[in-house]
Amino acid sequence: MGYELYEVIYHGLQDRSLKDHTIYQLSEEIFHRFYMLCRKKDIHIPYELYQDVKYEIMDEVQKFYRIKTYGFFNIKRYQE
């Protein structure tokens, strides 16, 4: 599922509907998309681990965001 996560992150960064989101909102939305992809593939995150997994993935999204948008003021400028 690691490759799929990076695909979801990359497509989230390219999604024009997310251009006005803060980095936290963006990482939450991308996590939600990844979570729905997991559910579609019948992969479930145990309730006890959900928050830990969520914050770990959101952290990964934020790291990826910072790498991809380095030199741009915000995601809106990155997408232009």
Backbone as CSV, one residue per row, in Angstrom:
resi,resn,N_x,N_y,N_z,CA_x,CA_y,CA_z,C_x,C_y,C_z
1,MET,0.812,-1.207,0.000,0.000,0.000,0.000,0.851,1.265,0.000
2,GLY,2.168,1.144,0.151,3.021,2.329,0.178,2.997,3.089,-1.127
3,TYR,3.059,2.355,-2.232,3.027,3.006,-3.547,1.708,3.748,-3.752
4,GLU,0.610,3.136,-3.340,-0.695,3.772,-3.493,-0.782,5.060,-2.676
5,LEU,-0.171,5.058,-1.506,-0.179,6.263,-0.675,0.474,7.419,-1.418
6,TYR,1.628,7.174,-2.017,2.314,8.247,-2.724,1.557,8.677,-3.978
7,GLU,0.840,7.763,-4.591,-0.012,8.128,-5.730,-1.138,9.055,-5.272
8,VAL,-1.753,8.728,-4.138,-2.835,9.563,-3.599,-2.285,10.939,-3.215
9,ILE,-1.116,10.969,-2.604,-0.503,12.253,-2.228,-0.230,13.081,-3.478
10,TYR,0.390,12.474,-4.474,0.724,13.200,-5.696,-0.531,13.754,-6.375
11,HIS,-1.558,12.938,-6.483,-2.799,13.408,-7.115,-3.481,14.477,-6.262
12,GLY,-3.354,14.373,-4.945,-3.906,15.400,-4.067,-3.219,16.739,-4.263
13,LEU,-1.899,16.710,-4.466,-1.166,17.954,-4.710,-1.516,18.573,-6.058
14,GLN,-1.933,17.750,-7.006,-2.302,18.249,-8.330,-3.765,18.676,-8.409
15,ASP,-4.572,18.298,-7.429,-6.009,18.563,-7.434,-6.280,20.053,-7.210
16,ARG,-6.851,20.687,-8.205,-7.117,22.139,-8.131,-8.173,22.496,-7.088
17,SER,-9.027,21.549,-6.718,-10.060,21.845,-5.720,-9.469,21.989,-4.317
18,LEU,-8.223,21.594,-4.133,-7.571,21.684,-2.823,-6.603,22.860,-2.723
19,LYS,-6.612,23.736,-3.711,-5.597,24.795,-3.770,-5.680,25.820,-2.646
20,ASP,-6.850,26.003,-2.047,-6.992,26.988,-0.982,-6.924,26.374,0.412
21,HIS,-6.572,25.107,0.497,-6.489,24.421,1.786,-5.164,24.740,2.479
22,THR,-5.212,24.726,3.801,-3.965,24.816,4.566,-3.271,23.461,4.477
23,ILE,-2.031,23.403,4.922,-1.299,22.138,4.859,-1.982,21.082,5.733
24,TYR,-2.564,21.495,6.850,-3.260,20.533,7.720,-4.527,20.016,7.046
25,GLN,-5.307,20.925,6.462,-6.529,20.514,5.761,-6.200,19.615,4.574
26,LEU,-5.140,19.950,3.865,-4.716,19.153,2.725,-4.324,17.748,3.170
27,SER,-3.549,17.647,4.243,-3.124,16.327,4.710,-4.312,15.516,5.227
28,GLU,-5.291,16.162,5.863,-6.498,15.453,6.293,-7.280,14.917,5.102
29,GLU,-7.437,15.732,4.081,-8.181,15.316,2.890,-7.475,14.169,2.176
30,ILE,-6.181,14.256,2.058,-5.432,13.182,1.400,-5.498,11.908,2.236
31,PHE,-5.435,12.032,3.559,-5.602,10.845,4.400,-6.973,10.228,4.173
32,HIS,-7.991,11.055,4.112,-9.351,10.545,3.902,-9.443,9.793,2.574
33,ARG,-8.842,10.332,1.530,-8.846,9.661,0.225,-8.112,8.323,0.297
34,PHE,-6.983,8.299,0.998,-6.230,7.057,1.146,-7.019,6.042,1.965
35,TYR,-7.679,6.519,3.009,-8.493,5.648,3.850,-9.626,5.024,3.033
36,MET,-10.261,5.822,2.183,-11.336,5.299,1.346,-10.795,4.290,0.328
37,LEU,-9.596,4.520,-0.183,-8.964,3.560,-1.092,-8.713,2.234,-0.369
38,CYS,-8.250,2.310,0.865,-8.031,1.096,1.659,-9.342,0.356,1.880
39,ARG,-10.382,1.096,2.214,-11.689,0.458,2.426,-12.184,-0.212,1.159
40,LYS,-11.957,0.435,0.016,-12.380,-0.137,-1.259,-11.647,-1.451,-1.536
41,LYS,-10.393,-1.523,-1.108,-9.589,-2.737,-1.309,-9.765,-3.732,-0.164
42,ASP,-10.732,-3.456,0.706,-11.062,-4.318,1.840,-9.905,-4.443,2.831
43,ILE,-9.198,-3.339,3.022,-8.135,-3.259,4.026,-8.648,-2.338,5.126
44,HIS,-8.694,-2.852,6.330,-9.259,-2.085,7.437,-8.182,-1.733,8.456
45,ILE,-8.266,-0.532,8.981,-7.359,-0.079,10.033,-8.060,-0.338,11.363
46,PRO,-7.444,-1.107,12.254,-8.082,-1.378,13.552,-8.358,-0.073,14.305
47,TYR,-9.464,-0.037,14.992,-9.887,1.164,15.717,-8.812,1.656,16.681
48,GLU,-8.141,0.722,17.337,-7.122,1.092,18.331,-5.938,1.826,17.684
49,LEU,-5.699,1.561,16.413,-4.550,2.146,15.720,-4.923,3.303,14.805
50,TYR,-6.197,3.571,14.655,-6.669,4.551,13.676,-5.995,5.922,13.847
51,GLN,-6.008,6.467,15.057,-5.432,7.798,15.275,-3.936,7.817,15.003
52,ASP,-3.230,6.787,15.424,-1.791,6.713,15.176,-1.499,6.637,13.684
53,VAL,-2.249,5.809,12.988,-2.067,5.670,11.540,-2.410,6.982,10.836
54,LYS,-3.493,7.608,11.267,-3.911,8.875,10.663,-2.815,9.932,10.795
55,TYR,-2.290,10.109,12.000,-1.271,11.135,12.199,0.042,10.786,11.513
56,GLU,0.362,9.513,11.437,1.580,9.086,10.738,1.471,9.384,9.238
57,ILE,0.321,9.087,8.662,0.115,9.354,7.233,0.044,10.855,6.976
58,MET,-0.623,11.593,7.861,-0.681,13.046,7.691,0.715,13.654,7.772
59,ASP,1.548,13.136,8.647,2.933,13.599,8.750,3.687,13.316,7.454
60,GLU,3.474,12.136,6.895,4.115,11.769,5.629,3.646,12.690,4.497
61,VAL,2.362,13.009,4.489,1.808,13.925,3.482,2.473,15.292,3.604
62,GLN,2.619,15.771,4.833,3.217,17.086,5.040,4.688,17.106,4.638
63,LYS,5.416,16.016,4.876,6.813,15.939,4.423,6.881,15.973,2.899
64,PHE,6.035,15.184,2.266,5.988,15.131,0.802,5.602,16.496,0.241
65,TYR,4.641,17.149,0.874,4.194,18.492,0.469,5.370,19.472,0.502
66,ARG,6.120,19.455,1.578,7.254,20.377,1.718,8.337,20.114,0.671
67,ILE,8.551,18.852,0.338,9.550,18.515,-0.677,9.090,18.971,-2.059
68,LYS,7.840,18.672,-2.403,7.334,18.979,-3.744,7.121,20.473,-3.968
69,THR,6.767,21.212,-2.933,6.437,22.631,-3.106,7.565,23.544,-2.650
70,TYR,8.763,23.003,-2.461,9.886,23.824,-2.024,10.097,24.974,-3.012
71,GLY,10.145,26.186,-2.482,10.355,27.362,-3.321,9.070,28.052,-3.724
72,PHE,7.936,27.443,-3.436,6.642,28.057,-3.741,6.024,28.555,-2.442
73,PHE,5.300,29.661,-2.536,4.699,30.270,-1.349,3.587,29.393,-0.776
74,ASN,2.785,28.791,-1.630,1.697,27.920,-1.193,1.352,26.945,-2.311
75,ILE,0.396,26.094,-2.059,0.038,25.071,-3.050,-0.593,25.690,-4.292
76,LYS,-1.250,26.812,-4.120,-1.854,27.504,-5.272,-0.785,27.918,-6.266
77,ARG,0.321,28.470,-5.757,1.441,28.865,-6.632,2.110,27.644,-7.255
78,TYR,2.197,26.554,-6.507,2.799,25.320,-7.012,2.000,24.771,-8.197
79,GLN,0.689,24.857,-8.135,-0.165,24.304,-9.176,-0.212,25.165,-10.434
80,GLU,0.213,26.408,-10.363,0.136,27.299,-11.528,1.191,26.978,-12.560
